[in-house]
Amino acid sequence: MRRFAAWYRRLPRWPRRALTSLVALLALLVTAVGGIGIALYAEGAGTPSPAARSTGHDALWLGHAWVGWPAGNGRDAKTDADFAGLAALVRSSGIKDLFVHDGPFDMDGSLDPGKSPNAGWFLDRVHRELPGVRVQAWLGQVVGGASLHLDDAATRGRVVAGVGAALDRGFDGVHFDFEPVPDGDPGFVDVVAAARAVTSSHHALLSVSVPQVEPVSGWRVPGDFLAGHPKWWSQSYLRRVAENCDQVAVMAYDTSLPTEWAYRGYVERQTEVALQAVPPGVDLLMGVPAFHTDDPGHSDSAETVPAALTGVRLALGGRPPARPFGVAMYVEFAATPADWAAYREDWLNPAGAA
């Protein structure tokens, strides 16, 4: 330490100030990370109430194979036997909405129905064999940069036309998934509001996938910087979007958190702030990570179905909210038997539930 102090005193003034600032910044970062860890542990502590459980308003994201592939694609579409298995799973669950991947939009906002040649078959089977289950066309695209631009009025017009075309093919609603949409983006609000006018005229639903909400006011800006892309929305922007649709699904995964207890506490907080921000008359879903990859944004050992469901249930307290609320499993083609067992044991029929 004495040698370091002597070396430090010999440094010129500006390098010495820079080093001091760097050390202070690192100390602040360590303190902040430690504080966040303690907060997440506290949020995820405790035992959920048996009353915090599914009320039959859950959802499931489905892959494109259910509505077929364009000619020459080389991939296998689903069969009647596949549908029998899906129908059995849905009947044994609290799933009310199926978001089936249909599209995506082209970069100019247009939608080619030829990408989903078997949509009629799938819709007919669901409506005939799963009465009360709604099928929504899962439509979206990457936005910004060289991709689709929602700040362009002509592009938004083509997107809205595609919504009407999907409903004319028999879908019960449309589920938007545009990513990444930055907080406050006016073009996204405009296209959601215009699409809502079309879905309402068809007596259909408009559902929207939304990113996570800043857990504490002021976290959004540093979070976006560290993630390298729009990571969080403010509660006010989430409320503004939700006011223009019928259903919101918060994608409560890809958090970069390293442990189950941290992720559990984070989902608990996400559920709390979403319940505050989304108007009571709008359906609210919390997206649950039923997929298994390991990358910088998602740790398969941390972001588990049991951890997510425990976080959701802790946020609900002693009773389900007096509003349509559920979880949405992402995604059907990656979910394992263990994921579905956790859904049933921890959400559909938790221990002690009446």
N, C-alpha and C positions, 0 to 999 in steps of 0.2 A: 504493500500500500504506500510506503514511504517513497519507493522508487517511482510509482505511478504518479504520486503527488508532485514529485520533483520534475518528472517529465511533463506533466500538465502545466506547471508554472513556466516552463521554458517555451511553451508553444506561443506563437504570435497571437495577438488579440482576437482576430477574426476566426481562425481555426479553433481557438479555445471556446469562443462563444458558440460556434457551430456544434462542437462536441457536447457542450453543456446542454444545448437545446435538444440534441439527439437523445442524450441520456434521459432528460426530463420527459421527452415524448415516449420513449420506451417504458419508463416507469408508469406513465399515465396509461399506456396501452395495457400493461400487465395488471394494473389496478382495475381498469375497466373490464378486462376479460374475467378477472376474478370475481368482480361484482356481478357480472352477467351470469357466471356459473352459479353463484350462490342464489341469485334470483330465480334461475330456471329450476334449480333443485327444490327451492321452496314452493314454486308453482306446481311442480309435479309430485309433491309429497302428499301422502294421505291415501285413503281407500275410497274408491267411488261408491256412491249410493246404489243399491240394487234398482232403485227407481229410475236411474239415469240409463236409459236403454232405447232401443229402436221403437219407433211408433209407426213403422210401416211407410216411411217417407225416404227410403234410401235409394241410391242410384248406382249404376255400373257403367263404366266406359267399355265399349266393345270395339274390336278391331274391324278393319275394312272387309275382311273375308266374308262377313255375314251378309253384305250386300253385293258381293261378287267383285271380280276384277275385269278390267277392260280386255278385249280380245287380244291375244298375243302376249299377255303379261307373264304367263308361265306359272302363276301361283294357283293354288287350289282354293276354290270357293267352299263354303260350308254346305253340308248335306242334311237330309232329313234326320239322319241319326245324330248328327251334331246338334241339331235344334232340339231333339228330344232331351239330350243332356242339359242344354241351357235351360229349357223349360222346367226341368226337375229342380235345377239349382235355384231358379227364380221363385218357384212355388214354395221352396223351403226357406225363403229369406223374407226380409222386409223391403225388397226392392220394388219401387214404384215406377222408376224411370230408367230407360235404357238409352244411353248416348251412343249411337252407332256411327262409326266414322264414315262419312259420306262426302266425297269431294277429294281433296281440298279445293278451295277457290284457286283459280289461276292468278298470276301476278297482276293482272289487270282488273281483278275482282269478279270475273265471270265464273260460272259454275257449269261444268259439263256433266249432264246426267249419264252420259255413256261410261263414266268412271264407275258407276254402280249398277250394273245390268240386272242384278238379282234383288234390288230393293223391293220390288213388288212382292216377290216370293216371301221375303223376310217379314214385311209388314203384314201380309195376309196371315202368316203363321202366328205371329204374336197376337194380333187382334182376335184371331179365332181361338187360340189355345191358352192365352194369358189375359183374360178380360180384366180391365182395370190397370194394366201395365201400359205406360205411355212410351212410344218410340220417338226419340228426337234425333234429327239429323245433326251429327257432330260436324260442324263446318268451321274452318279457320284457315290460317296461313301465317307464316312468318311475316312480320311487318317491319318496315324501315329499311334503310340502306338500299340494296339492289332488289329488295323484295316488294311486297304489296304496300301501297301507301294510302292510309285512311284519311290523310289530309287532302286528298284529291277528290273533288265532288263527283267526277265521272266514275271513279273507282267505287266510291260508296254507292252510287246508283246501281252499278252492276251487282254489287254484293246484295243489295236489297232485292233486286230482281231475282237473284238466285234463291233468296229466302222464300219468295212467293212460289217459285218453281218447285222447291222441295216440298212445300206444303201441298201443292197441287198433285204431287205424286203420292200423297197419303200419309206423310209424317204427321205426328201429333204435335210437333214443335220443332224448334231449331235451337241447337246448343252451340253458341259461339265460342271459339278458342283461338284468339289472336294473341301472338306472343312475339316479342315483349312489348307491352303497351306501357309507356311511362306514366307516372302520376300526373294527373291534370290534362291529359291529352284530349283536346276538344273534338278531334275527328272521330275518336272512338265513341264518345258520348253521342255524337250526331248519327253515326251509323246504327248504334243500338236503339236510339229513339225512333229512327225511320223504320228499322226492322220491326220494332214493337207495333207500329201502326199496321204493318202488314199481318203480323201474327194475330193481332187482336181482330182484324177484319175476317180472319179465317177461324176465329174461336180456337186458336192454338196457343202454345206456350213459346215464350222466348226465355232461354236460359243462357247464362254467361259464365264461363270459367274466368276467375280473377286471380291475380297473384296474391301473395301474402300481404298482410296489413302491418304497417310499422307497429311493433309492440308497445313502444313508448314514443310520444311525440318528439320529433327531432332525430330519430334514428334513420330515417329514410335516406337522407343525403349521404352519410358515410357508408350506409349499407349498399347503396347503388355504386358508390366508388369502389368498394372492396370487391363486389361481385362482377364489376365490369359491364353491367347491363342494368336496366330498371328492375329492381328487386322487390321493393315494397310500394304499396299505395298508402296514401293517407286515409284516415277514416272518412274525411269529408269527401274525397273523390270516390271512394267505394260507395258511400251513401248516394252520391250523385248518379253513378252508374246504376245502382240497384233500383233507384226510383223509376228507371226506364225499362225494367224487365220484370219477369215473373219469378225468376229463380236465379240464385247465385251459388256457384260452387267454388269455394276457396281451395286453391291448390296448395295444401299444407304439407308439402314435401319438397325435396331438393333444397335442404336448409344448410348443408355443409356441417351440421352438428355431429360430433364424434361419438356420443354415447346415447344409450336409450333414455337414461334419466333426464339428460338435457333436452332431448327431442320431446319427451313426454311433457315436460314443463313448458316447452315452446308451443306445442299444440294446445295445451290448456290456455295459454295466453292468447293465441290466435283465435280460439273459439270465443273467448270472452270479448275481444275487441270486435269480432265479426258480429256477434249478437248485439253489440251496442250500435254498430254502424248501419247494419242492414235493416231497413224498415220492417216492422212486424208483419205487414201484409205480403212480404216477399219470402218465398221458400228459401231456406238456407241449408246448404250442404257443406260438410267439411271433407275435403278430399283426403283419402287414406292411401298410403303407398303400398299397394299389392304388386310390386315389381321388384326385381332383384338385379341391380347393377351396382358396381362400385366405381365411383369417379369423384372428382373434387367437390361436386355438388350434392352427392348422395352416398351415404354410408349404409350398406345393406344391413350391417349389424346394429346400427343405431336407429334408422328410420324403419321401424317394424310396424306391422298391423297392431299387435297388442299395445305397443307404446302409444301409437296414435289414438287408439280407442280409449285407453286409460286417460289420456290428456283431455279428450272430448268429454268424457263422463265426469271428470273432476270439475270441468268448467260448468257443467249443467247443475251440479249440486244435488239436492234431494229430490228433484222432479224434472221431467222434461219441460222445455219451454212451451208456453201457450201459443205456439205457432208451428207451421210445417217445418220440421227440422230433421235432418238425417245425416248419414255419411255416404260418400260416394267412393266406391272401390276403383282404384286405378292400377291395373287395367286387366280386363278379362283374360287376355291371351298370355299374361305373365303370372297371374295369381296361382298360388300353389294350394294343395289340399290343406296345408298348415295355415295358410292365410284365411281360408274359408272356415276352418275350425275355430280360429281366433275370433272371426266375425260372429260366429254363432255363440261361442262361449262368453265372449266379453261384451257383446253388444245386443245380439238378438235375444238371448236368454241368459243373462248374467246370473251368477250365484246369488241366491236370496231373493230374486225377483218374484213377485206374486204371480 
